[in-house]
């Protein structure tokens, strides 16, 4: 279809046509009115001629001056412009002839009147008046025809305009409004993301341009939305893959933290990696860890190595991880997995190192405790042995017996110290929590006494080194044992609390004989060991008398400061 019509030109042409029709009707009406203006005057004038014709009958014998004046008035009306238009081109020939007939008859009637021949005038006046009446009738008919013509013309113009308006409305509705409504529906369809448009061809190039533009826009939007949907789907798949990868890495990290690193846990982690990535095979080599060097799947298959990732953590290379498969695998996920494996290896190495250090530290603690406790007893027994030798050599029986008693007492004391030391070490190794260690220690000592042993514990989760832990247990055990042996108390209370300045205050209070009993034993080497332990804790041992009777042994120190006092 050729779209060579212009809608604006067509509308303008129709408007101009309507204007021309209305203009023509107006001009025709004006012209018709112009030619009808004097019709009434002509009819009135012709009608007055009849009356004046009868007046001349009575004036025919009245005198020439009166007759002449009336004749002049009659002729003035007869030859007036209003009646003269009866000869105009727009009046029919019968009207012209009738007007001429009236003029001709008037000439004869004028002679009768001027000659005073009233009889002849009377005989002819009736016919003359009939001729005038016929002229009046013709003028009236002609005026009526003009009015009817004007009415018919106006009616025809109105019908023409109505017909044109109806046709214009139909044409506008079919050729303009319907395409516009279709364009509106197309716009709504586009807003509802329906880009398949059924727009008909239009003979007007403006509407066709709009239709073509809508189709092109819909096609572009459809392509754009399709592309966006593909991008959204791709991003969704990428996010799902990333989420699955993060979940896999998170679960792997939890897996390594939950179990101790070994061949079984590493094998299960590699199996999870192979399942997650869909690789044909997985190989892992850890430097210095033959138990963690392993391979899964079938690495010998004709598949290229898709990805090889070194196990590096904090610039230390620990080994190599390789995935075998036909399809490229996400390198970032493999890199993160390698970091998790490397970190797990380093943490396992650090854990083993800590265990070795802890073992060495416990051995050192045992050695120091044996030296501090048993060393003094053995030194004392060595002195008594020397005294015994001198007494035997001198033959001094009293000194010999005294030295032997001291040696026996020292041996018993050494045996007792060894048992208590071993009990303390068992508490330390099996239970690192200070409260639990103190409770277990008091539970063991309850079997040795009828006194009530109480624990008043108000420490804010102290952080103690192994040396402080052992010193504190030994000190509290020695203080409780002394109270059991020498105080005769009904109640012995072991208190542990935190001070406002962050220090630990340990005290053993009894309701026994009090400080006087201490003065009798102040030179005993067990008291000296307690002072030495307090010094190693970074505190000072104090013996304070209770206001209600009894004795309190108190030591105050700051945690993690024992290294300064070893």
SVG drawing of the C-alpha trace seen along z (x, -y; Angstrom):
<svg xmlns="http://www.w3.org/2000/svg" viewBox="-69 -74 154 120">
<polyline fill="none" stroke="black" stroke-width="0.4" points="0.0,0.0 1.3,-3.4 1.2,-5.9 1.1,-9.1 -1.7,-10.8 -1.2,-13.3 -3.6,-13.3 -3.0,-16.9 -3.5,-17.9 -6.7,-15.9 -8.1,-17.4 -7.2,-20.9 -8.9,-20.2 -12.1,-19.1 -12.0,-22.2 -11.5,-24.4 -14.3,-22.7 -16.7,-23.2 -15.6,-26.9 -16.2,-27.3 -19.6,-25.7 -20.6,-28.0 -19.1,-30.9 -20.9,-30.2 -24.2,-29.8 -23.6,-33.1 -22.7,-34.9 -25.7,-33.5 -28.0,-34.4 -26.6,-38.0 -27.1,-38.4 -30.6,-37.0 -31.4,-39.4 -29.9,-42.3 -32.2,-41.6 -35.2,-41.1 -34.8,-44.3 -37.0,-46.4 -39.6,-43.7 -41.9,-44.9 -41.5,-48.6 -42.3,-47.6 -45.4,-45.6 -46.6,-48.5 -46.0,-51.0 -47.8,-48.9 -50.6,-48.5 -50.9,-52.3 -51.3,-52.7 -54.7,-51.0 -55.9,-53.5 -54.5,-56.5 -56.2,-55.1 -59.6,-55.4 -58.8,-58.8 -58.2,-60.2 -61.9,-59.2 -63.1,-61.9 -60.5,-64.4 -60.9,-64.1 -63.3,-67.1 -61.9,-69.1 -59.3,-71.2 -56.1,-70.8 -53.8,-71.7 -55.2,-69.1 -55.2,-66.5 -51.7,-67.3 -50.4,-67.0 -52.1,-63.6 -50.8,-62.4 -47.3,-63.5 -47.6,-61.6 -48.9,-58.6 -46.0,-58.6 -43.5,-59.2 -44.6,-55.9 -44.9,-54.1 -41.4,-55.1 -39.8,-54.7 -36.7,-52.6 -38.6,-50.1 -41.0,-49.3 -38.3,-49.8 -36.5,-46.7 -39.3,-44.7 -37.2,-44.9 -34.1,-43.5 -32.3,-40.4 -33.2,-38.2 -37.0,-38.8 -38.7,-36.7 -39.8,-38.1 -43.5,-37.9 -42.9,-40.4 -41.1,-42.7 -44.0,-42.4 -46.6,-43.0 -44.8,-46.1 -44.5,-47.4 -48.2,-46.7 -49.1,-48.7 -47.0,-51.6 -48.6,-51.4 -52.1,-51.4 -51.2,-54.3 -50.4,-56.4 -53.9,-55.9 -55.5,-56.5 -53.3,-59.6 -54.8,-61.1 -58.3,-60.4 -57.6,-62.2 -55.8,-65.2 -58.7,-65.6 -61.3,-65.4 -62.9,-62.4 -64.1,-60.8 -66.5,-58.5 -63.7,-56.8 -61.5,-56.8 -64.2,-55.0 -64.7,-52.5 -60.9,-51.6 -60.0,-52.0 -61.2,-48.5 -59.0,-46.8 -56.1,-49.1 -56.5,-48.2 -56.6,-44.5 -53.3,-44.9 -51.8,-46.6 -53.1,-43.7 -51.5,-41.2 -48.2,-43.1 -48.6,-43.1 -49.3,-39.4 -46.2,-38.8 -44.0,-40.8 -45.4,-39.0 -44.8,-35.6 -41.3,-36.6 -40.6,-37.7 -42.0,-34.5 -39.8,-32.5 -36.8,-34.4 -37.6,-33.5 -38.3,-29.9 -35.0,-29.8 -33.1,-31.2 -34.8,-28.7 -34.1,-25.8 -30.5,-26.9 -30.0,-27.2 -31.6,-23.8 -29.5,-22.3 -26.4,-23.8 -27.4,-22.5 -28.0,-19.0 -24.7,-19.1 -22.8,-20.2 -24.6,-17.5 -23.8,-14.9 -20.2,-16.0 -20.0,-16.0 -21.4,-12.5 -19.0,-11.3 -16.2,-13.1 -17.0,-11.5 -17.2,-8.0 -13.9,-8.7 -12.2,-10.0 -13.5,-7.2 -12.4,-4.5 -9.2,-6.0 -8.0,-8.1 -9.7,-7.2 -9.5,-3.4 -5.8,-3.4 -5.2,-5.7 -7.2,-3.3 -5.1,-0.5 -1.9,-2.5 -3.3,-3.0 -3.9,0.7 -0.4,1.3 1.1,-1.1 -0.9,0.8 0.4,4.1 3.9,2.9 3.4,1.7 2.2,5.3 5.4,6.6 3.5,8.0 5.6,7.0 3.8,8.9 1.7,6.1 -1.0,6.4 -1.2,2.9 -3.0,2.6 -1.6,0.5 -2.8,-3.1 -3.2,-5.2 -1.9,-8.3 1.8,-8.4 1.6,-10.1 -0.3,-7.2 1.8,-4.7 4.9,-6.3 3.5,-6.0 2.6,-2.4 6.0,-1.5 7.7,-3.3 5.6,-1.3 6.5,1.9 10.2,1.1 10.1,-0.1 8.3,3.1 10.8,5.2 13.7,3.4 12.1,3.7 11.4,7.4 15.1,7.9 16.1,5.8 13.8,7.6 14.9,11.0 18.6,10.0 17.8,8.7 16.0,11.9 19.0,13.9 21.3,11.8 19.1,12.2 19.1,16.0 22.8,16.0 23.4,13.9 20.9,16.1 22.9,19.2 26.1,17.5 24.7,16.5 23.4,20.0 26.8,21.4 28.6,18.9 26.2,19.6 26.8,23.3 30.5,22.7 30.4,20.6 28.3,23.2 30.8,25.9 33.8,23.9 32.0,23.1 31.1,26.7 34.7,27.8 36.1,25.2 33.7,26.5 34.7,30.1 38.4,29.3 37.7,27.4 35.5,30.1 37.8,33.1 41.5,33.5 43.3,33.3 44.2,36.8 44.0,39.0 40.3,39.9 39.2,36.3 41.3,35.1 40.0,38.0 36.4,37.0 37.1,33.4 38.6,34.3 35.6,36.5 33.3,33.6 35.4,31.4 35.2,34.0 31.5,34.3 30.9,30.6 33.1,29.8 32.3,32.9 36.0,33.5 37.3,36.9 40.0,37.0 41.6,35.1 45.3,35.3 46.8,33.8 50.4,33.6 51.5,32.2 55.2,31.5 56.4,33.6 53.0,35.3 53.0,38.6 49.8,39.5 48.0,36.6 49.3,37.3 46.5,39.0 44.6,39.3 40.9,39.8 39.2,40.9 41.2,41.9 43.9,39.4 45.3,41.6 42.3,41.0 42.7,39.0 41.6,35.8 43.7,32.7 44.5,31.2 41.9,28.4 43.3,26.6 46.4,26.9 46.5,24.9 49.4,24.5 48.7,24.8 50.1,21.5 49.2,19.8 51.0,16.7 53.7,17.0 54.5,20.6 54.1,23.3 52.8,26.5 51.9,28.6 49.8,28.9 46.2,29.6 45.0,30.6 41.6,31.2 41.3,33.4 38.4,32.9 37.2,32.0 35.4,28.8 37.0,25.7 36.4,25.4 36.0,22.2 39.5,21.2 38.5,18.9 36.6,21.6 39.5,24.0 41.9,21.3 39.8,20.8 39.6,24.5 43.3,24.7 43.7,21.9 41.3,23.8 43.4,27.0 46.6,25.1 45.3,23.4 44.1,26.7 47.5,28.2 49.2,25.2 46.7,25.3 47.3,29.1 51.1,28.4 50.7,25.6 48.4,27.9 51.0,30.6 53.7,28.0 51.5,26.7 51.1,30.3 54.8,30.9 55.4,27.5 52.7,28.4 54.3,31.7 57.7,30.2 56.2,27.5 54.6,30.1 57.8,32.0 59.6,28.9 57.0,28.2 57.3,31.7 61.1,31.3 60.8,28.0 58.3,29.3 60.5,32.3 63.4,30.0 61.5,27.6 59.7,30.2 61.9,33.3 65.2,31.4 64.9,29.7 63.9,32.9 66.8,34.8 69.2,32.0 67.9,32.2 68.4,36.0 71.9,35.6 72.7,33.3 71.3,35.7 73.3,38.5 76.5,36.5 75.6,35.9 74.9,39.7 78.3,40.5 80.0,38.1 78.0,39.5 79.0,43.1 82.6,42.1 82.6,40.2 80.7,43.0 78.1,40.6 75.0,42.8 72.6,39.9 73.5,37.9 73.4,41.1 69.8,42.0 68.7,38.4 70.1,38.3 68.5,41.7 65.1,40.4 65.5,37.3 66.4,39.5 63.3,41.7 61.2,38.6 62.7,37.0 62.1,40.2 58.4,40.3 58.2,36.6 59.7,37.2 57.3,40.0 54.4,37.8 55.6,35.0 56.0,37.3 52.4,38.6 51.0,35.1 53.0,33.9 51.8,36.8 48.2,36.1 48.7,32.5 50.1,33.5 47.2,35.8 44.8,32.9 46.7,30.6 46.9,32.9 43.3,34.2 41.6,31.0 42.8,27.6 39.8,25.7 41.0,24.2 37.6,24.5 37.3,28.1 40.9,28.8 40.2,27.1 37.0,29.1 38.7,32.4 41.6,31.5 39.2,30.8 37.3,34.0 40.5,36.0 41.4,34.3 37.9,34.8 38.8,38.4 41.7,37.4 39.8,35.2 36.6,34.7 36.7,31.0 34.2,29.4 36.0,28.3 34.3,25.4 35.1,23.7 34.2,20.1 35.1,19.5 34.5,16.1 37.1,15.8 36.3,14.2 37.6,16.9 41.3,16.5 43.9,17.1 46.7,19.0 49.9,20.5 50.6,24.2 53.3,23.1 50.8,20.8 48.2,23.6 50.5,26.0 51.9,23.5 48.4,22.4 47.2,26.0 50.3,27.0 50.0,23.9 46.3,24.3 46.8,28.1 49.7,27.4 47.7,24.7 44.7,27.0 46.8,29.9 48.5,27.8 45.1,26.6 43.9,30.3 47.0,31.4 47.6,28.6 44.6,26.3 42.0,28.7 39.4,26.6 35.8,27.5 35.6,25.7 38.3,24.9 37.3,22.5 39.3,22.2 38.4,18.8 39.4,17.6 38.2,14.2 39.2,11.5 40.1,8.0 39.1,4.8 42.6,4.3 42.5,7.6 44.6,9.7 43.7,13.1 43.4,13.5 43.6,17.0 43.1,17.7 42.7,20.7 40.9,19.9 40.2,22.2 38.5,21.9 41.3,23.7 43.9,22.8 45.2,19.8 48.5,18.2 50.2,19.5 50.4,23.0 52.1,21.4 55.0,20.0 55.9,23.5 56.2,24.5 57.6,21.4 61.0,23.0 59.5,26.1 60.8,26.4 57.2,26.9 56.4,23.3 59.5,22.3 58.3,24.1 54.9,22.3 56.8,19.0 58.8,20.0 55.7,20.9 54.1,17.6 57.2,15.8 57.1,17.7 53.4,16.6 54.5,13.0 52.8,12.6 53.6,12.6 52.4,15.3 50.7,13.8 49.5,15.5 46.6,13.5 44.7,14.2 41.0,14.4 38.9,12.1 36.7,15.0 39.6,17.3 41.7,19.4 44.2,18.6 44.1,17.3 46.8,18.1 46.5,15.6 48.4,14.9 47.6,12.2 49.1,12.2 48.5,11.1 47.9,13.8 50.5,14.6 53.3,13.0 55.1,16.1 57.8,16.0 59.3,12.9 59.8,14.8 61.1,18.2"/>
</svg>
